[in-house]
Each structure stands twice: as C-alpha cells, then as structure tokens.
Amino acid sequence: MSELDWYPADWVDESCPPARPSPDGFIVPVTGGFELGYADPQMCELHNQPLKPGDVIEFVSCDRLGDVEATLRADGSYQLHGGVIPPSHNVVLVDGDIDTLQGSFDELIAAIKSPDDPDFSVREMIFHQGETEKRVTLQFADWSDPKPFLFEVNNGVAAFSPVPAQKN
C-alpha cells in the first residue's frame, strides 16, 4: 500500500509546497497558539496562517502511483518499456513537466495527436525542434477531492480530525 502525501487544498497549484504524511504535519506551535504551515522560516513567510480551535481546513491527498518509462510519438502512438498504466490515476505528467499535465493517459495521447493551440500544446512541450519520437518518464498520481478537517486542541494536543459527511 502506498503512502499519501497531504496538502492544504488552497495551496495546491502548479507547484505544490512540500507535502506532509498527514494533515497534522501542517500544525506549527507558535507563541500563543498554532499556525497552519511550516516551521521552516522561509516556508512560513509564504504559507503560514493563524489556526484556532474550530477552524475547518480542506486538505487533498496525493497517492503517487509510480513512474512508467515509455516512448511517445508525435502521431499518438507509444510503446511502454516495463510497467503498466495505473488504472486509478487521475493525473499524468511527462518528465515532471507541469505543462504536460493531463487527467489521464488517454487524454495525454489525444492531446499529442491533435494539439489545440499551435503556440502552446502538449505536443510542443514534449517534442522539441522537429522530434517525432521521444523516450520519457510518465509520472502517475491519484489526487483526492478536497476533504474538510476540523482543528481541535484537547489537553494541549493539537490535531485535525476528518469532518463527518452530512447525512441527507
């Protein structure tokens, strides 16, 4: 079983800050209370925010599903070199380039076959200066939808707990 990386949902963007193994990893004790963020002074300037009991923070998890080596071709054909496409992925990147991000391997192949913008396309991000074939590393992940967590402090111990789903 793989381990999840967690992030505050509002911080997930084209370049994510460092992950933590659980939402609790983002609790930073400070004078007079707690902050959501990092203990590292360089990181706290960018991200830290006050945290008080009762706050609900949404987190997302990322299950990194492993890499697969492949040869991609500009016509949309490909060859896998060991490994299989994980069926549960909802993100794929080529060689770690965020500009190649797609929601599935099939979407990646479709984007290579028919670029929608001649000035900026996935095909152009992968194949440079007339290349028609390239060996790449495909990185797969499964990102969760945002999930709410309640910040609580009990007997001096700070923790996040999942907010139960509402019954309809």
C-alpha positions, 0 to 999 in steps of 0.5 A: 500500500502506498503512502499519501502525501497531504496538502492544504487544498488552497495551496495546491497549484502548479507547484505544490509546497512540500507535502506532509504524511498527514494533515497534522504535519501542517500544525506549527506551535507558535507563541500563543497558539498554532499556525497552519504551515511550516516551521521552516522560516522561509516556508512560513513567510509564504504559507503560514496562517493563524489556526484556532480551535474550530477552524475547518481546513480542506486538505487533498491527498496525493497517492503517487502511483509510480513512474512508467518509462515509455516512448511517445510519438508525435502521431499518438502512438507509444510503446511502454518499456516495463510497467503498466498504466495505473488504472486509478490515476487521475493525473499524468505528467511527462518528465515532471513537466507541469505543462504536460499535465493531463487527467489521464493517459488517454487524454495525454495521447489525444492531446499529442495527436491533435494539439489545440493551440499551435503556440502552446500544446502538449505536443510542443512541450514534449517534442522539441525542434522537429522530434517525432519520437521521444523516450520519457518518464510518465509520472502517475498520481491519484489526487483526492477531492478536497476533504474538510478537517476540523482543528481541535486542541484537547489537553494541549494536543493539537490535531485535525480530525476528518469532518463527518459527511452530512447525512441527507 
